[in-house]
């Protein structure tokens, strides 16, 4: 379960960073506390279903839901991931080799 948490926290951080939002602004958009978002990003807690439902129905964030949950994308269905530079900054990939794997 720990590996899942690591990926999820970093992915959530990358999404927030990609949308150029603060954790507070993201928490407000998701109608959750800043503390909850901080715990998810720091991998101290697994997000509740509320976060996934809120993201899936939000105009800005629904495009990331598949990637957040599974690490995969489906551009034809409108499902994308943050830019590779953002993923690298968040520790999800380490360079060109990893970015080619996620393409």
DSSP file (Angstrom, degrees, kcal/mol; ACC not computed):
  #  RESIDUE AA STRUCTURE BP1 BP2  ACC     N-H-->O    O-->H-N    N-H-->O    O-->H-N    TCO  KAPPA ALPHA  PHI   PSI    X-CA   Y-CA   Z-CA
    1    1 A X     >        0   0    0      0, 0.0     4,-1.8     0, 0.0     3,-0.3   0.000 360.0 360.0 360.0 -30.9    0.0    0.0    0.0
    2    2 A X  H  >  +     0   0    0      1,-0.2     4,-2.3     2,-0.2     5,-0.2   0.897 360.0  55.0 -59.7 -42.8    2.9    2.4    0.7
    3    3 A X  H  > S+     0   0    0      1,-0.2     4,-2.1     2,-0.2    -1,-0.2   0.874 106.4  52.4 -58.9 -37.8    3.9    2.5   -3.0
    4    4 A X  H  > S+     0   0    0     -3,-0.3     4,-2.5     1,-0.2    -1,-0.2   0.928 108.9  49.7 -63.4 -45.2    0.4    3.5   -4.0
    5    5 A X  H  X S+     0   0    0     -4,-1.8     4,-2.9     2,-0.2     5,-0.3   0.912 108.4  53.0 -61.4 -43.8    0.5    6.4   -1.4
    6    6 A X  H  X S+     0   0    0     -4,-2.3     4,-2.1     1,-0.2     5,-0.2   0.952 112.9  43.0 -58.1 -51.5    3.9    7.6   -2.7
    7    7 A X  H  X S+     0   0    0     -4,-2.1     4,-2.5     1,-0.2    -1,-0.2   0.912 114.6  50.7 -61.4 -43.0    2.7    7.8   -6.3
    8    8 A X  H  X S+     0   0    0     -4,-2.5     4,-2.7     2,-0.2     5,-0.2   0.923 110.1  48.1 -65.3 -45.6   -0.6    9.4   -5.3
    9    9 A X  H  X S+     0   0    0     -4,-2.9     4,-2.1     1,-0.2    -1,-0.2   0.916 115.4  44.7 -61.9 -43.9    0.9   12.1   -3.2
   10   10 A X  H  X S+     0   0    0     -4,-2.1     4,-2.3    -5,-0.3    -1,-0.2   0.878 113.0  51.3 -68.9 -37.2    3.4   13.1   -5.8
   11   11 A X  H  X S+     0   0    0     -4,-2.5     4,-2.2    -5,-0.2    -2,-0.2   0.923 109.9  49.2 -65.1 -43.1    0.8   13.0   -8.6
   12   12 A X  H  X S+     0   0    0     -4,-2.7     4,-2.3     1,-0.2     5,-0.2   0.921 110.8  50.5 -62.1 -43.2   -1.5   15.2   -6.6
   13   13 A X  H  X S+     0   0    0     -4,-2.1     4,-2.5     1,-0.2    -1,-0.2   0.910 109.7  51.1 -59.1 -43.0    1.3   17.6   -6.0
   14   14 A X  H  X S+     0   0    0     -4,-2.3     4,-2.8     2,-0.2    -1,-0.2   0.881 108.7  51.0 -64.2 -39.0    2.1   17.7   -9.7
   15   15 A X  H  X S+     0   0    0     -4,-2.2     4,-1.9     2,-0.2    -1,-0.2   0.938 112.0  46.1 -64.4 -46.7   -1.5   18.4  -10.7
   16   16 A X  H  <>S+     0   0    0     -4,-2.3     5,-2.2     1,-0.2    -2,-0.2   0.919 115.5  46.8 -62.0 -43.8   -1.7   21.3   -8.3
   17   17 A X  H ><5S+     0   0    0     -4,-2.5     3,-1.7     1,-0.2    -2,-0.2   0.907 109.0  54.5 -64.6 -42.9    1.6   22.6   -9.5
   18   18 A X  H 3<5S+     0   0    0     -4,-2.8    -1,-0.2     1,-0.3    -2,-0.2   0.864 108.8  48.2 -60.6 -37.0    0.7   22.2  -13.2
   19   19 A X  T 3<5S-     0   0    0     -4,-1.9    -1,-0.3    -5,-0.2    -2,-0.2   0.374 112.2-123.7 -86.2   5.2   -2.5   24.3  -12.6
   20   20 A X  T < 5 +     0   0    0     -3,-1.7     2,-0.3     1,-0.2    -3,-0.2   0.893  63.0 140.8  55.0  45.6   -0.3   26.9  -10.9
   21   21 A X      < -     0   0    0     -5,-2.2    -1,-0.2    -6,-0.1     2,-0.2  -0.811  52.3-121.7-114.4 155.8   -2.5   26.8   -7.7
   22   22 A X     >  -     0   0    0     -2,-0.3     4,-2.4     1,-0.1     5,-0.2  -0.527  32.2-111.3 -83.1 162.8   -1.6   26.9   -4.1
   23   23 A X  H  > S+     0   0    0      1,-0.2     4,-2.7     2,-0.2     5,-0.2   0.873 120.6  54.4 -62.1 -35.0   -2.6   24.0   -1.9
   24   24 A X  H  > S+     0   0    0      2,-0.2     4,-2.4     1,-0.2    -1,-0.2   0.932 108.3  47.0 -64.3 -46.2   -5.1   26.4   -0.2
   25   25 A X  H  > S+     0   0    0      2,-0.2     4,-2.3     1,-0.2    -2,-0.2   0.912 113.5  48.9 -62.8 -42.0   -6.7   27.3   -3.5
   26   26 A X  H  X S+     0   0    0     -4,-2.4     4,-2.2     2,-0.2    -2,-0.2   0.930 110.0  51.3 -62.6 -45.4   -6.9   23.6   -4.5
   27   27 A X  H  X>S+     0   0    0     -4,-2.7     5,-2.6     1,-0.2     4,-0.7   0.906 110.1  50.1 -58.4 -42.6   -8.4   22.7   -1.2
   28   28 A X  H ><5S+     0   0    0     -4,-2.4     3,-0.8     1,-0.2    -1,-0.2   0.916 109.9  50.1 -62.5 -43.0  -11.0   25.4   -1.6
   29   29 A X  H 3<5S+     0   0    0     -4,-2.3    -1,-0.2     1,-0.2    -2,-0.2   0.854 115.2  43.6 -62.7 -34.9  -11.9   24.2   -5.1
   30   30 A X  H 3<5S-     0   0    0     -4,-2.2    -1,-0.2    -5,-0.2    -2,-0.2   0.483 109.4-124.3 -89.5  -3.3  -12.3   20.6   -3.8
   31   31 A X  T <<5S+     0   0    0     -3,-0.8     2,-0.3    -4,-0.7    -3,-0.2   0.886  71.8 120.6  59.4  41.3  -14.2   21.8   -0.8
   32   32 A X      < -     0   0    0     -5,-2.6    -1,-0.2    -6,-0.1    -2,-0.1  -0.831  69.4 -91.1-126.4 165.7  -11.7   20.1    1.6
   33   33 A X     >  -     0   0    0     -2,-0.3     4,-1.8     1,-0.1     5,-0.1  -0.440  26.1-125.9 -76.7 153.0   -9.5   21.4    4.3
   34   34 A X  H  > S+     0   0    0      1,-0.2     4,-2.7     2,-0.2     5,-0.2   0.880 112.5  58.7 -62.1 -37.7   -5.9   22.5    3.6
   35   35 A X  H  > S+     0   0    0      1,-0.2     4,-2.4     2,-0.2    -1,-0.2   0.904 103.4  50.9 -59.6 -42.3   -4.8   20.1    6.2
   36   36 A X  H  > S+     0   0    0      2,-0.2     4,-2.2     1,-0.2    -1,-0.2   0.936 111.3  47.6 -61.5 -45.9   -6.3   17.2    4.4
   37   37 A X  H  X S+     0   0    0     -4,-1.8     4,-2.5     1,-0.2     5,-0.2   0.913 110.8  52.0 -62.1 -42.8   -4.6   18.2    1.1
   38   38 A X  H  X S+     0   0    0     -4,-2.7     4,-2.5     1,-0.2    -1,-0.2   0.909 109.7  49.5 -60.0 -42.6   -1.3   18.6    3.0
   39   39 A X  H  <>S+     0   0    0     -4,-2.4     5,-2.5     2,-0.2     6,-1.2   0.887 111.0  49.7 -64.6 -39.3   -1.6   15.1    4.5
   40   40 A X  H ><5S+     0   0    0     -4,-2.2     3,-0.9     3,-0.2    -2,-0.2   0.933 113.8  44.7 -65.1 -45.3   -2.4   13.6    1.1
   41   41 A X  H 3<5S+     0   0    0     -4,-2.5    -2,-0.2     1,-0.2    -1,-0.2   0.889 113.6  49.3 -67.1 -39.3    0.6   15.2   -0.6
   42   42 A X  T 3<5S-     0   0    0     -4,-2.5    -1,-0.2    -5,-0.2    -2,-0.2   0.482 112.2-123.1 -78.8  -1.6    2.9   14.3    2.3
   43   43 A X  T < 5S+     0   0    0     -3,-0.9    -3,-0.2    -4,-0.4    -2,-0.1   0.788  77.5 123.3  64.9  30.8    1.6   10.7    2.1
   44   44 A X  S   <S+     0   0    0     -5,-2.5     2,-0.3     1,-0.2    -4,-0.2   0.651  77.3  24.2 -90.1 -19.0    0.4   10.7    5.7
   45   45 A X  S    S-     0   0    0     -6,-1.2     2,-0.4    -9,-0.1    -2,-0.2  -0.990  77.4-121.1-143.2 150.7   -3.1    9.8    4.6
   46   46 A X        -     0   0    0     -2,-0.3    -6,-0.1    -3,-0.1   -41,-0.0  -0.789  45.5-104.7 -88.0 132.2   -4.8    8.2    1.7
   47   47 A X        -     0   0    0     -2,-0.4    -1,-0.1    -7,-0.1     2,-0.1  -0.190  33.1-120.1 -57.9 147.4   -7.3   10.6    0.1
   48   48 A X    >>  -     0   0    0      1,-0.1     4,-1.0    -3,-0.0     3,-0.8  -0.321  29.0-102.2 -78.4 168.0  -11.0    9.9    0.7
   49   49 A X  H 3> S+     0   0    0      1,-0.2     4,-2.6     2,-0.2     5,-0.2   0.766 116.6  73.4 -61.5 -25.3  -13.4    9.2   -2.1
   50   50 A X  H 3> S+     0   0    0      1,-0.2     4,-2.7     2,-0.2    -1,-0.2   0.897  94.2  51.3 -57.4 -41.8  -14.6   12.9   -1.7
   51   51 A X  H <> S+     0   0    0     -3,-0.8     4,-2.8     1,-0.2     5,-0.2   0.937 111.4  46.2 -62.3 -46.6  -11.4   14.1   -3.4
   52   52 A X  H  X S+     0   0    0     -4,-1.0     4,-2.4     2,-0.2    -2,-0.2   0.883 114.0  48.1 -66.5 -38.7  -11.8   11.8   -6.4
   53   53 A X  H  X S+     0   0    0     -4,-2.6     4,-1.3     2,-0.2    -1,-0.2   0.930 113.2  48.3 -65.7 -44.7  -15.4   12.6   -6.8
   54   54 A X  H  X S+     0   0    0     -4,-2.7     4,-0.6    -5,-0.2     3,-0.3   0.919 114.4  45.3 -62.5 -44.3  -14.7   16.4   -6.6
   55   55 A X  H >< S+     0   0    0     -4,-2.8     3,-0.9     1,-0.2    -1,-0.2   0.908 110.1  54.8 -66.5 -41.0  -11.8   16.1   -9.1
   56   56 A X  H 3< S+     0   0    0     -4,-2.4    -1,-0.2     1,-0.3    -2,-0.2   0.747 114.8  39.4 -65.1 -23.8  -13.8   14.0  -11.5
   57   57 A X  H 3< S+     0   0    0     -4,-1.3     2,-0.4    -3,-0.3    -1,-0.3   0.418  93.4 102.7-105.5   1.3  -16.6   16.5  -11.6
   58   58 A X    <X  -     0   0    0     -3,-0.9     4,-2.3    -4,-0.6     5,-0.2  -0.716  69.9-136.2 -90.5 133.0  -14.5   19.6  -11.7
   59   59 A X  T  4 S+     0   0    0     -2,-0.4     4,-0.2     1,-0.2    -1,-0.1   0.850 102.3  37.0 -54.5 -41.2  -14.0   21.4  -15.0
   60   60 A X  T  4 S+     0   0    0      1,-0.1     3,-0.3     2,-0.1    -1,-0.2   0.885 124.1  37.2 -80.4 -40.5  -10.3   22.0  -14.5
   61   61 A X  T >4 S+     0   0    0      1,-0.2     3,-1.9    -7,-0.1     4,-0.4   0.597  88.8  85.6 -96.4 -12.5   -9.3   18.8  -12.8
   62   62 A X  G >< S+     0   0    0     -4,-2.3     3,-1.2     1,-0.3     4,-0.4   0.810  81.8  67.0 -61.4 -27.1  -11.4   16.0  -14.4
   63   63 A X  G 3  S+     0   0    0     -3,-0.3    17,-2.6     1,-0.2    -1,-0.3   0.681 101.9  48.1 -66.7 -16.3   -8.8   15.6  -17.2
   64   64 A X  G <> S+     0   0    0     -3,-1.9     4,-2.9    15,-0.2    -1,-0.2   0.490  81.1  97.1-100.1  -4.6   -6.3   14.3  -14.6
   65   65 A X  H <> S+     0   0    0     -3,-1.2     4,-2.2    -4,-0.4     5,-0.2   0.879  84.4  47.2 -61.1 -42.4   -8.4   11.7  -12.8
   66   66 A X  H  >>S+     0   0    0     -4,-0.4     4,-2.7     1,-0.2     6,-0.7   0.932 115.7  46.0 -63.4 -44.0   -7.3    8.7  -14.8
   67   67 A X  H  >5S+     0   0    0     13,-0.4     4,-1.8    -4,-0.2    -2,-0.2   0.900 110.9  53.0 -65.9 -40.7   -3.6    9.6  -14.4
   68   68 A X  H  <5S+     0   0    0     -4,-2.9    -1,-0.2     1,-0.2    -2,-0.2   0.919 118.1  36.2 -59.6 -44.4   -4.1   10.4  -10.6
   69   69 A X  H  <5S+     0   0    0     -4,-2.2    -2,-0.2    -5,-0.2    -1,-0.2   0.847 137.7  11.6 -79.7 -35.5   -5.6    7.0  -10.0
   70   70 A X  H  <5S-     0   0    0     -4,-2.7    -3,-0.2     2,-0.3    -2,-0.2   0.601  88.0-119.7-123.5 -15.0   -3.6    4.8  -12.3
   71   71 A X  S  <<S+     0   0    0     -4,-1.8     2,-0.3    -5,-0.6    -4,-0.2   0.553  80.3 107.3  81.8   6.4   -0.6    6.7  -13.7
   72   72 A X        -     0   0    0     -6,-0.7    -1,-0.3     8,-0.1     2,-0.3  -0.754  53.6-151.5-114.6 163.5   -1.9    6.2  -17.3
   73   73 A X        -     0   0    0     -2,-0.3     7,-0.2    29,-0.1     2,-0.2  -0.890  13.8-164.3-130.3 161.7   -3.5    8.6  -19.7
   74   74 A X  B > > -A   79   0A   0      5,-1.2     5,-2.2    -2,-0.3     3,-2.0  -0.655   8.8-177.6-143.5  81.7   -6.0    8.5  -22.6
   75   75 A X  G > 5S+     0   0    0      1,-0.3     3,-1.8     3,-0.2    -1,-0.1   0.825  81.3  61.7 -54.8 -34.9   -5.7   11.7  -24.5
   76   76 A X  G 3 5S+     0   0    0      1,-0.3    -1,-0.3     2,-0.1    -2,-0.0   0.769 107.1  45.4 -63.1 -24.7   -8.5   10.7  -26.9
   77   77 A X  G < 5S-     0   0    0     -3,-2.0    -1,-0.3     2,-0.2    -2,-0.2   0.280 125.6-102.6 -99.2   8.3  -10.9   10.6  -23.9
   78   78 A X  T < 5S+     0   0    0     -3,-1.8     2,-0.6     1,-0.3    -3,-0.2   0.600  79.0 136.4  82.7  11.2   -9.5   13.9  -22.6
   79   79 A X  B   < +A   74   0A   0     -5,-2.2    -5,-1.2   -15,-0.1    -1,-0.3  -0.841  25.2 157.9 -98.6 120.6   -7.4   12.3  -19.9
   80   80 A X        -     0   0    0    -17,-2.6   -13,-0.4    -2,-0.6     2,-0.3  -0.704  31.7-129.5-130.8 177.4   -3.9   13.8  -19.6
   81   81 A X        -     0   0    0     -2,-0.2     3,-0.1   -14,-0.1   -16,-0.0  -0.867  38.7 -86.2-125.1 163.3   -1.0   14.2  -17.2
   82   82 A X        -     0   0    0     -2,-0.3   -67,-0.1     1,-0.1     5,-0.1  -0.243  64.0 -76.3 -62.0 160.0    0.9   17.2  -16.1
   83   83 A X     >  -     0   0    0      1,-0.1     4,-2.2   -69,-0.1     3,-0.5  -0.184  41.3-116.0 -55.2 150.0    3.9   18.2  -18.2
   84   84 A X  H  > S+     0   0    0      1,-0.2     4,-2.5     2,-0.2     5,-0.2   0.833 115.9  59.2 -60.9 -32.5    7.0   16.1  -17.8
   85   85 A X  H  > S+     0   0    0      2,-0.2     4,-1.9     1,-0.2    -1,-0.2   0.891 107.3  46.6 -63.8 -37.7    8.9   19.1  -16.4
   86   86 A X  H  > S+     0   0    0     -3,-0.5     4,-1.5     2,-0.2    -2,-0.2   0.907 111.2  51.4 -68.7 -41.9    6.3   19.3  -13.6
   87   87 A X  H  <>S+     0   0    0     -4,-2.2     5,-2.7     1,-0.2     6,-0.7   0.895 109.4  50.8 -61.5 -39.6    6.5   15.6  -13.0
   88   88 A X  H ><5S+     0   0    0     -4,-2.5     3,-1.5     1,-0.2    -1,-0.2   0.916 107.4  52.8 -64.5 -43.4   10.2   15.8  -12.7
   89   89 A X  H 3<5S+     0   0    0     -4,-1.9    -1,-0.2     1,-0.3    -2,-0.2   0.809 110.0  49.5 -61.1 -30.0   10.0   18.7  -10.2
   90   90 A X  T 3<5S-     0   0    0     -4,-1.5    -1,-0.3    -5,-0.1    -2,-0.2   0.386 119.0-109.5 -92.5   2.6    7.7   16.6   -8.1
   91   91 A X  T < 5S+     0   0    0     -3,-1.5    -3,-0.2    -4,-0.3    -2,-0.1   0.676  85.4 118.5  81.1  18.2   10.0   13.6   -8.1
   92   92 A X  S   <S+     0   0    0     -5,-2.7     2,-0.3    -6,-0.2    -4,-0.2   0.821  81.0  19.1 -84.6 -32.5    7.8   11.4  -10.3
   93   93 A X        -     0   0    0     -6,-0.7    -2,-0.2    -9,-0.2    -1,-0.2  -0.914  61.2-150.9-133.1 161.3   10.3   11.0  -13.1
   94   94 A X        -     0   0    0     -2,-0.3     2,-0.3     1,-0.2    -1,-0.1   0.533  63.6 -51.2-112.5  -8.3   14.1   11.5  -13.2
   95   95 A X  S  > S-     0   0    0      1,-0.1     4,-2.0   -11,-0.0     3,-0.2  -0.989  85.8 -32.6 166.3-159.8   14.8   12.6  -16.8
   96   96 A X  H  > S+     0   0    0     -2,-0.3     4,-2.0     1,-0.2     5,-0.2   0.840 123.7  59.1 -61.2 -36.9   14.3   11.8  -20.4
   97   97 A X  H  > S+     0   0    0      1,-0.2     4,-1.3     2,-0.2    -1,-0.2   0.941 110.2  42.3 -59.6 -47.3   14.3    8.0  -19.9
   98   98 A X  H  > S+     0   0    0     -3,-0.2     4,-1.7     1,-0.2    -1,-0.2   0.881 110.6  56.1 -67.3 -38.0   11.3    8.2  -17.6
   99   99 A X  H  X S+     0   0    0     -4,-2.0     4,-0.6     1,-0.2    -1,-0.2   0.852 105.1  52.9 -64.7 -32.1    9.4   10.7  -19.7
  100  100 A X  H  < S+     0   0    0     -4,-2.0     3,-0.5     1,-0.2    -1,-0.2   0.856 105.9  54.0 -70.4 -33.1    9.7    8.3  -22.7
  101  101 A X  H  < S+     0   0    0     -4,-1.3    -2,-0.2     1,-0.2    -1,-0.2   0.867 110.3  46.7 -65.6 -36.0    8.1    5.5  -20.6
  102  102 A X  H  <        0   0    0     -4,-1.7    -1,-0.2     1,-0.2    -2,-0.2   0.556 360.0 360.0 -83.8  -8.2    5.1    7.8  -19.7
  103  103 A X     <        0   0    0     -4,-0.6    -1,-0.2    -3,-0.5    -2,-0.1   0.491 360.0 360.0 -71.6 360.0    4.6    8.9  -23.3
